[in-house]
C-alpha cells in the first residue's frame, strides 16, 4: 500500500498528494471501526477510508460514504460480487480492493490411504452434492475413526456468516426477503432447512467437531478443511511437506447450484470530503488492474477484477488458481443490509445453535426463532 500511495502521488498528473494513516484492527474490524465512528461524531473523517464490504449499506445509510460511480473506470471488468457488495440503493459506495474465497482442502495421501480414488473427486464443472460429500465424510470417518473435516465451527465471528451462507443460496434460500425488511418465511424456509440440516449433520454424524485440534489439517490430523486463500499461504510457508488439493463447495442436491463466499475490505469516499475529484481519482487508481494485481500477489488474496484474474492465473499455484476460478464462476456477495452487523450476528448464532444437536435437534425450530429475532432488527 505504501508503494501504491507513492506511485499515485508521483504519477496522478493532477498534483494530488495523499497521506495515509494506518490503523490496527482485529480480523472482524474491531478498533478500526471504533475510530471511524469517533471520526464521524467529530466530523474528522478522512477523504478516503476502508471498510469491510458487507458494512457498505450501514455506512452509506449513516452518511459516512458518498457514491463513487462517476469516478470508477471499467466497471464492467469488476466482478459482479464486488459490485453487489458495494452497492446500496442503486449506487456504488465502495470498491472492494480484493476478493476472497473458500474451498475444501484435502490431503491427497490421507484420502488415498482411505481408499479414495482422487480422479473421482468433484470439480468446478461437476461439484458434489451434500449427499455425495457426506458419503466421502463417512468413508473417511470409518477409516480414521474420528472427525475428518474442520469447518471452523469454533470461530464465533463473521466466518460463520461468510462461510455458511453459500449453503443457503445453493439450496435456493436466502437470509431476508429482497426488500431486506423481513426474515420470517424466508430464513425459516424449507430451502434453508435443507441447508442447515446439512450443517447440523456434520456434527450429528461425527464428521466434524466444534473443538478441533489446532492446525489439524496442516499437521495431518484431519484429511479435510474448509478454508480460504490464507491457508494456501500458510501451507506454502509452514507445511510444505503436505501434498494437498482443492475441492469446490458442496451443492444442494435439489438445485445442484455451486455458490461460494466472497467479499473483503473496500475503499470508500467520505461523504464530508471537500476533495471529491482527488478522492475519486485515488480510489480509481487503487482499483485498477495493475494495483489490484500488486495487492493480490503481495497478500495472497483473490483479485476483484476479471482482467486482474487473467493476469494472475498463469503465475499462481494450482490451489490459488482453483479459488480464483471458483470465485469467478460462483461467487456470491453477502446481503446488502443497513443492519447487516446485527443480521450477521443472528446468522452466526444460528450456525452455532444447530451444532448443539442435543439441545436443538430440530433445525426448523431454530430457524423459526432466529427469523423472528431478525425481523426485530430489520424494522
N, C-alpha and C positions, 0 to 999 in steps of 0.2 A: 504493500500500500504506500509506503514512504516513497518508493521509486515512482509509482504512478502519479503521486501528487507532484513530485519534482518534474516529471515529464509534462504534466499538464501546465504547470507554471511556466515552463520554458517554451512550450510549443503551441499554446492555445491561440496565438495570433491576435488576441484582444487586450493583452496586458493584464488579464485576470491573475490574481495571486491568491492561493489557497493556503491556509494554515490549519493543520489537522490536530485535533485533540483526541487522544486515545484513552478510553475509559474502561477499566476492567469490568468484566461481567461474568456471571455464572453461566452454565450451559443453557439455562432457561431465561437468561436475560436479567436476572436479579442484580441489583446495584446500578446497572446501567439505566434501566427504566426508571428507577427512583430518581436518578439525576435528571433525566428528561422531563419527568413530571414536575420536578422542582423548577427547572428552567421555564416550563410553561407557566407556572404560577408567577414567577418573577419577570416574565416576558424577556428572557435572555436565551431563547432558543437559537441554535446555530443556523446558518443558512442552509446547510445540508446535514442530514443526520441519517443514521442507520437504524433499522428497526427489524424485529422478527416479522417476516412476511405475513403470517396469519393475523397479526395485530393491525394490519393496514386499515381495516374498516373502523376499528376503535379509534385509531389516531386521526383518521380523516373526520370522523363524526365529532371528535373532541376539538377540532380546529387546529390540530398540530401541523397537518400537512396541507399543501397546495397541490392541485392537479399538475401533472408533468407531461401530458400528452403532446403538447406543442414543442417539446424540447427533445424528444427521443427519436433517433434515426432508425430506419429499417425495422419498424415494429413487427412486420410480418416474419422476420427472422428470429424473433424471440419465441421461445417455447410457449405454447398455449397455457401450460400450467403456471408459468411465471406471470403472464398477462392476467389470468384469472385471479391469482393470489394478490396482485397489486391493484386490482380494480374494485372501486366502490361507487355505487350509484351511477354506473356508466362511465366513470372517468378513471384514468390511470393515476394513482397516487404514489406508487412505489415500484421500483425496478429491482428485482432480485439480481444480485451480482454473482450468484452461483445457484446451482441446483443441488438436490440431494436425492439419494435413492437407497433402497434396501432390497436385499435378496437373501436367499437361503444359501449359506456357506456349507460346503460338505467336504469332509475329509475323505479323499479318494481311497486311501488304504483301509480305513475303518469300514467303509461301505463294501469294498471288495472282500475283506475278511469275513463280513457277514453274509456273503453270497450274492451281493447286488451286482448286476451287470451294468456297468456305468453307461454303456451305449443305449440303455433303455430309459435313462433318466429324462425328465421333462426339459423342454427347450422353450424359447420365447415363441416359436411358431406352434408348439404343441405343449402348452402348460398343463400341469396336472390339477385335477380337482381336489377338493378337501378329502374325498374318499380315497383317491389314489395316494395322496400324501399320507393319510392315516395307515394305509396298507404298508407303506415304506416304514413309517414310525414303528408299527407293530413288529415288522420283521427285524428291525434293528434292536428294539427293546427285548424281543425274545432271545436274541443272540447275546446282547451285552448285559441283560438283567438289571437295567437301570434306566432312568430317563435318558433320552437321546438328543433332545434339541433344547437349546437355551434361546428363549424368545424375549427375554428381558422383562418378565412379569414383576421382578423385584424393583424395577425402576419406576417409582411412582411420580412420574413427571410427564412432560409433553410427549415423551417417547410413546406412551400408551395411546395417546390420541393419534399421533403421527403414524405409527407402525400398524395399528389395528383397524383404523377406519377403511383401508382398502378392502377388507373382507366385507364390510357393509356395502360398499359400492359394487363389488363384484357380485354380491347376492341380489343386487337390484334395489337395495335400500338407500337410506340417507339419514343424516343426523337431524335435520329440520325440514320443514316444507320449503318451497322455493322462495317464498317471501321472507324466510328467516324469522318468523314470529310465532311458530308453533311446532312442538315436537310430538305431542300426543297424536297417535295414529300414524306417525312416521318413525320415530325412534323405536317404538314398540311394535313395529310391523312384523309380519311373518317373514319377510325378507331378512330383517335384522335378527330375528330369532334363529334363522339358519346360520347366519354369520357367527353369532355369539355361542351357538351350540358347538360349532367347530372350535372356537376359542376355549370354551369350558372343557371340551373333550380332551384337550391337550393335557390338562391336569387330571381330569376324571379317569382317563385311560392310562395315566402314568407316563405319557410320552415326554412331558416337560415337568418342570418344578419351579416353585416360586422362590426356592432357596438354592440356586445352582452354585456349584463350585466356581470361584473366581477364575476367569480366563479358562474355563473348562474346555471350550473348543480349541483355543490356541494351544493348550497343553495336551491335547489328545484324550481328554476325559469324555467329551461328548462328540459324536460324529457330525452333528449339525448345529447351526447357529443362524438365527435371524438377525441380520445386522447390516450396516451400511459401509460406505467408502472408507470411513475412518478405520474400520477393521482391516481393510485391504492394506492401508498404510502400516498398521500395527503388525500385520503378518509379514510384510516386506522388511520391516525394520528389526523385529524381535523374534520371529518364529519362521525363519527361512527354511527350516527342515520339514515343515508341514506342507505336503502336496495337496492343494485344495482347489475346488472349483465352485461355480456359482449356479444356482437354480432359480427359476422365476417364482414369483408369488403364487401361492395356492389360489385356485379359482373356484367359484361356486359351481357345483355340479348341475345347477339349474340353468345358469346363463353361460357358463364357460368363458366369462369375460375376464381378461387379465387387467388388473388395476394395481398400480404401485404408488407408494407415497412420494410426495415431492415437497419442496419448499425449503427456504433458508432465509438468511438475512438479506435486507434490501436497502437501497438508497431512497431517501425521500427528501422533498424540498419543504422547508419550514414555511408555514402559511404567513409568518410575520417577516420574512426576509424582504429587504428593500433592494436586493440584488438578484432578481429572478433570472435575468439573462445569464449571469455568471454561474448561478447555482444550477440552472438547467444545462449549461454547457459542460459543467463538471460531471453531472450525472450521466449525460450522454457519452462523454469521454470514457468514464469508468465502466460504462455498459457496452463499450464497443467490442467487436470480435477479438481484437488483439488483447485488450485489457482483461477480458473475461478468460481468454486463453492463459494469460500470465497468472491470473488469480487461481484458476482451476489446477493448472500444472504445479503451481507453487504450494498449494494447500491440499492437494488430493481431494478436490471436490468436483462435483459434476458441473458441466457448463450450462449456462442458461440460454445460449443462442445456438441455433441449428448450425450456423457457419463455424462456430467455435467447436461444436461437436465433430464436424467433418475434419477440422484441422487437427483435433486431438486423437482421433481414432487410430491413425497409423502409429502413434507414439506411445500408447499406454498398454498396460498389461491386459491379458485376456479377461481377467476378472473385472477390471475397471471398464473395459470396453463393453462387457456384458451389462453393467449398470447404466452406462450411457444409452445403450440401445434399448434397454427396458424402459428407461425414463422417457425417451422419445416416443416409444410405442404405446406406453400405458400410464404415464404419469398423471396423477390426479391431485389437484390442489385441495388443501383443507378448506372448510367452509368460510366464506367471507361474511362475518357476522360482527355487528357492533359490540356485542357482549361475548366475543369469542373466548377470552380467557376463562370466563365462568362456564361457558358451554364445554370447553376443553376439559376443565376440571371434572365436570359431571361425567363425561365420557371416560376419563381416566378412572374414576371411581367405579364406573360400570364394569370395565375390564377387570379391575381388581376384585370386585364383589362376585362376579361369576366364577372366579377361580376358587372362591371359598365354597366348594361344592357341597359340603355337609350343611352349611348354613343357608345356602341359596341353590337348592337343587334344580329349581325351575327358572330358566333364563327369562322366560316370558314375564314372570313376576318382577324380576329385577328391572327389566326394560320398562315396564309399565310405571314403576315407581320413579325411575330416573327420568322418564319422559315428562312426568308431572313436575318434577323439580326443574327441568329445563324450561318448561313453559313459564315458570315463575321468573326466571332470569331473562327470558326473551321479551317479556312485557315492557 
